[in-house]
Amino acid sequence: MKKIALGSEGIMASQLGLGCMGMSEFYGATNDAESIEVLHRAIELGISFWDTADIYGPFKNEELLHKALVGKRDLVTLATKFGILRDPKDPSVRGFSGKPAYVQSACEASLKRLGVEVIDLYYLHRVDPDTPIEETVGAMGELVKQGKVRGIGLSEVSAETLKKAHAIFPISAVQSEYSLWTRDPEDAVLETCKSLGIGFVAYSPLGRGFLTGQLKKFDDFAPDDFRRFNPRFQGENFAKNLELVVKIEEMAANKNCTASQLALAWVMAQGDNIFPIPGTKRIQYLEENFGALRVSLSTEELKKIDEIFPKNAASGTRYASNMMGRLNA
């Protein structure tokens, strides 16, 4: 697994990363012991760019990574996020803070939970509409100067916000949802990242598991799986999106790879500065995702994929309306 510079601040990350959120919440039952096995296998494969956030759990995911990192910290490029507030007594309650004082306290809390002295990449998870981005990023830059963070990033921001932020302190990475069925970053963010020398981290590059071809019906989801409340997985949207995935499965079969591997290879083919971070709780799927690195796509194959799954082909919004309103689009 090759490592690539993530931005211009000297952070190196494996081209294929690992999203850790589902190990602690949102996608049904969790098992910490099994998740730690997955994390350690990831290191063996060279999938050493791990992504978490303080709200996953909340807090449980960072604590899980603490256990997995014992004796292995130097082998991992560690990213976490702050900025979304959750009430531990009622995790459905959400708020936002990018206030400078909160930036400092949130970072110190994450360092403690993770059991590390420095975070490689520290993201603002969502922009606080009540705090100028310049103030938040200025405070994040102070963390770098203090040696608590190696580089800073932003999640789900517009190109305009990114430019404002980068003018205050160098942004190492932008993280946004990006996959065959979510191509919003192509409107301006990808080009802005490329022009400014910023890495782009693609979360949910497998469409929250839908692009794997493993999900065939709504009842496949556990009662506490958040996808039950996601518009793309409901009613007619599910059926229409499944038709698209079947076509990707057919193309993958002709290429002797899986639909997952084809979808990940497509993401990586969109630019040298793009780092997909598919999440999984199973070693089987981790190893399957690793196999995407062996899948190369010709110009003709990329054109065919665009014909099968053109931009805006997915049916339904990628979040429920209340969450869509929280994006800095």
C-alpha positions as MATLAB code, in Angstrom:
seq = 'MKKIALGSEGIMASQLGLGCMGMSEFYGATNDAESIEVLHRAIELGISFWDTADIYGPFKNEELLHKALVGKRDLVTLATKFGILRDPKDPSVRGFSGKPAYVQSACEASLKRLGVEVIDLYYLHRVDPDTPIEETVGAMGELVKQGKVRGIGLSEVSAETLKKAHAIFPISAVQSEYSLWTRDPEDAVLETCKSLGIGFVAYSPLGRGFLTGQLKKFDDFAPDDFRRFNPRFQGENFAKNLELVVKIEEMAANKNCTASQLALAWVMAQGDNIFPIPGTKRIQYLEENFGALRVSLSTEELKKIDEIFPKNAASGTRYASNMMGRLNA';
ca = [
       0.000    0.000    0.000;
       1.545    3.259   -1.066;
       1.317    6.357    1.078;
       0.538    9.705   -0.480;
       0.981   13.245    0.791;
      -2.262   14.518    2.281;
      -2.134   18.229    1.608;
       1.033   20.283    1.906;
       1.762   19.977    5.630;
       3.756   16.740    5.497;
       1.013   14.287    6.472;
       1.328   10.939    4.691;
      -1.653    8.605    4.411;
      -2.460    5.296    2.768;
      -4.414    5.846   -0.428;
      -7.162    3.576    0.899;
      -8.308    4.361    4.419;
     -10.777    2.981    6.929;
     -13.896    4.695    8.242;
     -14.453    3.542   11.813;
     -17.862    5.040   12.634;
     -19.899    1.872   12.119;
     -17.784   -0.007   14.631;
     -19.533    1.906   17.407;
     -22.882    3.162   16.105;
     -25.390    3.726   13.295;
     -25.165    0.397   11.413;
     -26.678   -2.146   13.780;
     -24.960   -4.361   16.363;
     -21.334   -3.702   17.290;
     -18.586   -5.883   18.738;
     -15.466   -4.160   20.061;
     -13.312   -7.302   20.070;
     -14.139   -8.036   16.441;
     -13.597   -4.406   15.480;
     -10.129   -4.407   17.038;
      -9.308   -7.502   14.977;
     -10.398   -5.579   11.873;
      -8.274   -2.576   12.853;
      -5.193   -4.715   13.409;
      -5.737   -6.554   10.123;
      -5.995   -3.164    8.427;
      -2.522   -2.305    9.687;
      -1.197   -5.599    8.305;
      -2.653   -4.729    4.893;
      -1.280   -1.193    5.024;
      -4.714    0.421    5.433;
      -3.336    2.789    8.018;
      -5.397    5.968    7.506;
      -8.131    5.699   10.157;
     -11.061    8.063   10.481;
     -13.172    8.653   13.592;
     -15.000   11.523   15.353;
     -15.922   12.499   18.869;
     -19.671   12.140   18.181;
     -19.456    8.489   17.105;
     -20.929    6.737   20.106;
     -20.771    9.488   21.263;
     -17.139    9.135   22.348;
     -17.128    5.306   22.138;
     -15.360    5.136   18.789;
     -12.385    7.203   19.905;
     -12.149    5.032   23.030;
     -12.222    1.908   20.844;
      -9.359    3.215   18.720;
      -7.405    3.928   21.899;
      -7.461    0.191   22.638;
      -6.502   -0.749   19.100;
      -3.633    1.754   18.953;
      -1.739    0.442   21.979;
       1.760   -0.337   20.747;
       0.813    0.590   17.181;
       0.401    4.362   17.210;
       3.340    5.030   14.887;
       1.806    2.770   12.233;
      -1.396    4.782   11.830;
      -2.345    8.149   10.348;
      -5.107    9.146   12.741;
      -7.941   11.520   11.897;
     -10.763   12.645   14.142;
     -13.389   15.368   14.073;
     -15.174   17.868   16.307;
     -17.914   20.434   15.946;
     -21.143   18.441   16.203;
     -22.575   18.415   19.717;
     -24.597   15.499   21.059;
     -26.296   15.081   24.405;
     -25.086   11.750   25.897;
     -28.488   11.381   27.575;
     -30.297   11.918   24.272;
     -27.898   11.431   21.321;
     -30.578   12.474   18.849;
     -30.187   16.061   20.068;
     -27.616   17.850   17.893;
     -25.913   21.206   17.944;
     -22.814   22.839   16.478;
     -19.826   24.718   17.810;
     -16.814   26.125   16.074;
     -16.080   28.654   18.786;
     -12.339   29.022   19.479;
     -12.596   28.002   23.140;
     -14.527   24.876   22.165;
     -11.969   24.005   19.480;
      -9.296   23.827   22.184;
     -11.335   21.872   24.731;
     -12.689   19.411   22.154;
      -9.185   18.626   20.915;
      -7.862   18.035   24.422;
     -10.795   15.707   25.146;
     -10.166   13.708   21.950;
      -6.449   13.402   22.715;
      -7.327   11.933   26.099;
      -9.916    9.482   24.750;
      -7.615    8.366   21.942;
      -4.669    8.034   24.293;
      -2.307    9.869   21.960;
      -0.067   12.918   22.205;
      -0.883   14.278   18.763;
      -3.689   13.903   16.221;
      -2.477   13.669   12.639;
      -5.543   15.264   11.034;
      -8.163   17.227   12.960;
     -11.367   18.106   11.125;
     -14.181   20.535   11.733;
     -17.041   18.045   11.305;
     -19.670   20.609   10.302;
     -19.435   24.374    9.951;
     -20.959   26.291   12.850;
     -23.363   28.783   11.216;
     -22.988   31.125   14.188;
     -19.181   31.329   14.118;
     -17.172   32.772   11.201;
     -15.094   30.043    9.587;
     -12.041   32.305    9.900;
     -12.333   32.223   13.714;
     -12.724   28.445   13.867;
      -9.836   27.772   11.513;
      -7.651   30.278   13.308;
      -8.184   28.335   16.532;
      -7.492   25.056   14.752;
      -4.238   26.512   13.463;
      -3.249   27.263   17.043;
      -3.542   23.551   17.803;
      -0.947   22.873   15.109;
       1.362   25.494   16.626;
       0.882   23.869   20.045;
       1.932   20.487   18.636;
      -1.396   18.842   19.445;
      -2.383   18.438   15.787;
      -0.276   17.903   12.657;
      -2.780   19.198   10.142;
      -6.336   20.456    9.950;
      -9.285   19.624    7.740;
     -12.876   20.532    7.007;
     -15.871   18.290    6.367;
     -18.790   19.000    4.040;
     -17.832   22.535    3.046;
     -18.427   24.559   -0.086;
     -15.589   25.679   -2.337;
     -16.166   29.247   -1.165;
     -15.842   28.315    2.515;
     -12.764   26.243    1.755;
     -11.027   29.184    0.087;
     -11.783   31.466    3.049;
     -10.465   28.878    5.492;
      -7.318   28.094    3.521;
      -6.438   31.792    3.450;
      -6.298   31.745    7.273;
      -4.357   28.498    7.781;
      -3.343   25.721    5.351;
      -6.064   23.104    5.046;
      -4.645   19.609    4.612;
      -7.845   17.799    3.676;
     -11.514   18.160    2.909;
     -13.812   15.269    3.738;
     -17.146   14.868    1.997;
     -19.397   12.068    0.874;
     -18.302   10.979   -2.603;
     -19.198    7.905   -4.607;
     -20.928    6.853   -7.778;
     -24.238    7.901   -6.268;
     -23.046   11.078   -4.531;
     -21.038   13.230   -6.907;
     -21.777   16.664   -5.444;
     -18.063   17.480   -4.856;
     -17.558   17.476   -8.626;
     -19.437   20.788   -8.841;
     -16.513   22.814   -7.447;
     -14.901   21.285   -4.363;
     -12.727   18.678   -6.101;
     -11.235   21.264   -8.452;
     -10.651   23.700   -5.582;
      -8.856   21.018   -3.580;
      -6.669   20.170   -6.559;
      -5.793   23.795   -7.288;
      -4.885   24.497   -3.643;
      -2.952   21.262   -3.086;
      -5.494   19.901   -0.605;
      -6.283   16.212   -0.165;
      -9.859   15.044   -0.659;
     -11.140   12.295    1.635;
     -14.186   10.457    0.327;
     -16.432    9.065    3.025;
     -19.168    6.536    2.217;
     -17.454    5.702   -1.100;
     -19.617    2.576   -1.264;
     -22.866    4.476   -0.838;
     -23.308    3.379    2.788;
     -22.990   -0.207    1.631;
     -25.556    0.027   -1.161;
     -22.975   -0.083   -3.947;
     -21.647   -3.419   -2.667;
     -24.668   -5.215   -4.067;
     -25.182   -6.957   -0.740;
     -28.361   -5.051    0.126;
     -31.379   -6.348   -1.741;
     -34.323   -5.288    0.395;
     -35.226   -2.770    3.065;
     -35.693   -5.526    5.639;
     -31.953   -6.274    5.447;
     -31.432   -3.395    7.894;
     -31.405   -3.902   11.641;
     -34.054   -1.943   13.578;
     -31.432    0.524   14.833;
     -29.700    0.967   11.460;
     -29.842    4.641   10.529;
     -30.235    3.764    6.836;
     -33.877    2.968    7.581;
     -34.357    6.730    7.828;
     -32.249    7.667    4.802;
     -34.339    8.654    1.744;
     -32.202    6.673   -0.704;
     -33.017    3.441    1.104;
     -36.763    3.947    1.242;
     -39.662    2.885   -0.979;
     -39.344    3.564   -4.685;
     -35.923    5.131   -4.191;
     -34.546    1.797   -2.972;
     -35.915   -0.024   -6.016;
     -34.649    2.552   -8.519;
     -31.188    2.679   -6.956;
     -30.999   -1.104   -6.901;
     -31.490   -1.149  -10.672;
     -28.357    0.984  -11.035;
     -26.349   -1.249   -8.715;
     -27.327   -4.375  -10.642;
     -25.715   -2.845  -13.736;
     -22.529   -2.135  -11.771;
     -22.544   -5.736  -10.529;
     -22.788   -6.974  -14.103;
     -19.831   -4.855  -15.205;
     -17.814   -5.972  -12.185;
     -18.517   -9.630  -12.937;
     -17.218   -9.157  -16.488;
     -14.065   -7.639  -14.988;
     -13.631  -10.463  -12.453;
     -13.981   -8.142   -9.472;
     -16.750   -7.296   -7.030;
     -19.115   -4.348   -7.232;
     -17.391   -2.888   -4.161;
     -13.986   -3.087   -5.800;
     -15.268   -1.497   -8.992;
     -16.917    1.358   -7.064;
     -13.771    2.033   -5.010;
     -11.527    1.850   -8.074;
     -13.791    4.434   -9.727;
     -13.382    6.841   -6.776;
      -9.587    6.483   -6.780;
      -9.510    7.001  -10.546;
     -11.006   10.489  -10.146;
      -7.745   12.021   -8.904;
      -4.367   11.353   -7.299;
      -5.358   13.440   -4.271;
      -8.471   11.378   -3.444;
      -8.498    9.046   -0.437;
     -11.590    6.843   -0.026;
     -12.303    5.643    3.514;
     -14.849    2.803    3.276;
     -16.085    1.586    6.628;
     -16.548   -2.006    7.700;
     -16.865   -4.155   10.808;
     -15.773   -7.381    9.093;
     -12.327   -8.625    8.039;
     -13.918  -10.257    4.987;
     -15.085   -6.913    3.620;
     -11.881   -5.134    4.642;
      -9.900   -7.576    2.521;
     -12.392   -7.257   -0.312;
     -11.983   -3.471   -0.258;
      -8.202   -3.892   -0.260;
      -8.592   -5.797   -3.522;
      -9.823   -2.608   -5.188;
      -6.206   -1.487   -5.391;
      -5.632   -4.196   -8.001;
      -8.499   -2.995  -10.197;
      -7.521   -0.593  -12.952;
     -10.060    1.131  -15.149;
      -9.419    2.155  -18.735;
     -10.727    5.354  -20.261;
     -13.407    3.343  -22.039;
     -14.433    1.585  -18.835;
     -14.691    4.887  -16.980;
     -16.875    6.207  -19.797;
     -19.095    3.136  -19.577;
     -19.490    3.557  -15.804;
     -20.570    7.168  -16.377;
     -23.158    5.925  -18.840;
     -24.449    3.308  -16.394;
     -24.372    5.572  -13.354;
     -24.313    9.216  -14.507;
     -24.119   12.135  -12.122;
     -27.367   12.711  -10.214;
     -28.649    9.255  -11.164;
     -29.314    8.224   -7.569;
     -32.906    8.539   -6.435;
     -33.508   10.450   -3.196;
     -31.423   12.896   -1.180;
     -28.380   11.569    0.652;
     -29.670   12.680    4.044;
     -33.088   13.409    5.509;
     -34.168   17.030    5.047;
     -33.165   18.161    8.550;
     -29.618   16.853    8.040;
     -29.341   18.190    4.495;
     -29.900   21.641    5.956;
     -26.799   21.248    8.109;
     -24.450   20.930    5.155;
     -22.357   23.934    4.117;
     -23.343   23.591    0.453;
];
